[in-house]
C-alpha cells in the first residue's frame, strides 16, 4: 500500500487532495501545524494518520513514518496580504520547502510535488504558458520562484521526479472567505450589493477537486519533471463569473461594476495556457455553475 505525505493538509487544496487519494486504497499522512484550528476538516478514516509538526520539524518524519512513496508540499505561511512581502517569513518558507524535499529523499520518495503560484509570473500580457518569463512583484512570488528553481536543480541531481505546480485561481469548499467568489456568494445570499471594478479583465477559475485530480495524475503518470500550470484554460471577463453567481443564487444583490477603481497598472488579466497538463489526459470535470452550487449546498449543511 502506497504512503502519501501531504504537508499543509488542512489547507484548501490539501483537504481535497486527501479525498482524492482516499479513493485509491493508500495510506495518507496528513502533516499539520500543532493545534491547527482546521484539523476537524480532515476526514475520519482508518487510512489517515495525522502528524502535528512545525515546518521546521519535517526532518522528524523519517523516524515517525519510516518510508513513503509520494510527498506533496503545500505548507507555506503568509500567502496573503499583508504577509506577501514579509521578507523573513517568505525566506523561511523557502528554507522549509528545501527541508521538505531533503526529508522526502530520506523517506525514499520517488515523487515530490511543490505548490507554486501564478504570482511567480508577475504582471503578464497575453497567454501564459510554462515558458512565459517570470518576473514576480511580491516577496511571496519571488520565494516561490526561488524554491521552484532550487528544487528542480536538486531533483535533476538526485534522479527524483519533481513537479512544480503553478496554481491559478482555484475555488470551492474551504476557500478563503475573502476571495471574490466567496465574498460574492456570501453577500448575494443576503441580497447585499457587490462593489467591484468594471470586471472587464480576463480571469480563469478552476474547481478545487479538478485541481486535486490533476495533482494525483501527475504522481501516477509518466511525465517530465518541471512546471505545470494548474488552470482551466477557459478564461472569461471577470464580471461574467459574478453575474453567473447572481443567477445561481437568484439574488437581488445590485452589481455595482466600476465602483472600485483598477490598480495603478490597470486591469490584471489571467490567461493561462493549461495544455501541458491536458496533454497528459487531464480535463476539468466541474463547470463553474456546478462548482458554485456545491459551495452553496455545503454552506447550508
N, C-alpha and C positions, 0 to 999 in steps of 0.2 A: 504494500500500500504506500503510495507516494506521500511525502510530507511536504506541505506547503507552508512557508512562513510569510506572514503579512504584517509589516510594521504600519503604524498609523491605522490599525484595524478598525477603530471606531469611527473613522472619518467617513465622509460622504461616499467616496468610491470604495474604500476598504470594505465596508459592510456589504455592498453589492457584489464585490469580488468573492467574499466569503460564501455568499449564497450560490454563486455560480459554481464554485468548486465543490460545495457540499453535494451537488447532484452527481458527482463523479467518483464517489467512494474513495476519498482521500482523507488524510489527517491534516487539519488546519491548525496552525499555531498562530493565534492572534496576539501580537505583541502590542501592548497598550501602555500608556503612561500610568504610573502608580495613582490609584484613587481616581481614575478617569470618571468624570460625571456622565459619560456616554457609554459606559460599559454595558448597560442594560440593552443597548441596541444589538449586541451580538446574539445571534440565535442560540437557543438551548439545544445542544446536540452532542451526542457521545463522541463525535469525531472532531470536536473543537476543544483545544486546550488554550486557556487564556494565560498569558505571561505578562506580568507587570514589570516593566523596565524603563528607565530613562534612556534617551537616545545614546547618551554617553556610556551606557552599560551594555550595549549589544554584544560586547566581547564575552559576556557571561552565557550567551545562548548555547555554545557547544557543550558546556557542562550540564545544561538543563535539557537539551534535546538529543545531543549525540551527533546526529547526522540529519540531512534534509536534502530535498531534490530541487525545489524551486524557491526563490527568495524574491518577494515583492517589497520594495521600499517606498512607502508613501509618507512616512512621518516627516514633517517639516513644519517648523514653527514660524509664525509671522508671515503667513501668506496674504494677509490683508492689511489695508491701511489702518493705522499709521506705521506698522512694523515692516512694511516692504522695503524701507530704506534704512532700517536699523542695521548698520554695518556689522556690529559684533554678533548680533543674533543670526544674520544670514551667513556669516563666515562659519559660525558654529554648526549651522545646518550642513554646510559643505563638508566639514570635518566629520560629522556624524554619518553622512552618506558614505564617505570613504571607509569609515569603520564598519558600516553595514556590509559593504562589499567584501572587505577583508574577512569579516565573520562568515559570510556566505562561502568563501573559499575554504575556511577551516571546517565548515559543516559538510563539505564535499558537494555543494550545489553545482549543478551544471548549467543553471539558468539564473540570471539576475535581471529584474526589470526595475528601472528607476522611473520615477514620476517627474516629468518635466512640465513645461508650461509654454503657452503661446507668448508669454512675456519675454521669452528668450529672443524672439524675433524683433521685438520693439515695434516702432511705428512702421507699418507696411503699406505698400501700394501694389494693387493687383493681386494675382493668385499667389498663394504662399505654399510652395511645396517644401520638402525637407532640405532642399539645397538653397533655399532662399537665404541671403546673407543675414546673419544675426547681429543686431545692434540694440541690446536691451537698454532700457532707460531707467530701470529701478535696480537697487541692490539685490532684490529678490531675483529678478531676471538674470542679472549678472552671475550670481552664485549658482543658479540652476544651470546656466550655460557652462560655467567652470566645472561643475560636477559632471555634466554630460561628457565633456572633453576628456577629463581625467579618467573616468570610469571606462570609456571606450578604449583609451590607451592601455589601461591595466588589463582589460579583458583580452585584448589582442595578444598581449604578452603571456597571459595565463591560459589562453585557449578556452575561455568561458564564453558561453552565449550571453551577450549583453544587449538588451533592448532598452532604448530611451524613448519614452512616450511623451510627445509634446501635446498636451491636452488643451483643447479649445473650450468652448462654453458647454459644459455639461449641466444638466438639470434633472431633477427627480426628487423622490423622498429623501429626507435628511439633508437636503441642500441648505446652504447658509441662508438665513432668513432675509438678509439684506440684498440679495440679488434682485434684478429687475423682475424675473419670473415670479419669485416667491413674494416679493412686495406687491406685485400686481394682483396675484391671486388673493392675498390676504386683504387688500383694500377692496377688491371687487366683490368679495364675499360680503363686505359690509356696505357696498354701494358708495364707497368713498371715491373722490376724484383722483385721477392719476396725472401727475405733472411730470413731464419729461421733455427731452429735446424734440426736434421735429421728427426724429426717428427714421430719417432717410438713409442712415448708414447701414451698410450690408452686414448681416450677422449670421452666425451658424450655431445651431443648437443640436445637441445630441443627448438622447435619454441615457441615464446613467447605467442601466442594465446592458445597453448596447456597448457602452464603453468597456464595461467589465468583461463582456463576452469577447471583445477584441483582445483584451489582455490575457485571457485564457488561451485563445487561439495562438497568440504569439509564443506562448510557452510550449504548446503541443505541436506546432507546425515547424517544419524545416524552413528557416528563413535566415537572411543575412543579419548580422549584427548591425546596429545603427539606430538612427532616429526614425520614428514613425509618428506621423500626425494622427491624433485621435479626434476625429470630427466627422460630421455627417457629409460635408461637401455640398449640402443643399442650402446655400445662403440666400437670404431674402432681406428686404428692408426691415429694420427692427420694429417699426410701427405695425407691420403686418402680424408679427407674433403677439403683440399686445392686443390688437384687435381680435385675434383668434381666441385669446384667453377670455376676453369680454364676452364673446359669442358663446363660448362653452359654459361659462359661469352664469350666463343670462343675467348679467349685471346691469344696473342702472348707472354705474360709475361714468362720470364725464371724463373723456380722454382729452387732456389739455396738452396737445402736441405743440412744441415750440416755446413753452413757458420757461423751460430750463435751457440756458444757452449752451452751445457746444464749448468745449475747452479751447485753449489758445491755439491748438493745432487743427481745429475744425473737427468734422465728423471722423470717427475712427472706424474703419472698415475691417472686418474679419472675414476673409475669403480664403479659407484653407483648401488645399488640394489633399484629398484623402485617398487618392488612387493607389498609393503604395500598400496600405493595409487592405484595400479592397482587392488588390491583385492576389492576395492570399486566400480569397474566398469569403471574406467578411463583408456583411452588409447590415446596415441598420434595420431593425425589425419593428421598432416602435415609432410611429409618426408623432409629430408634435402634439396634435389634438389628443391622441390616446395617452400620451405621457402626462399631459395636464389633467386629464380626467382621473388618472391613477393617483396623482398627488392629492387632488381634492377628495377622492374617496378615502384615502388613508388618513387625511386630516379629520375626517368625520367619524373614524372608528373610535 
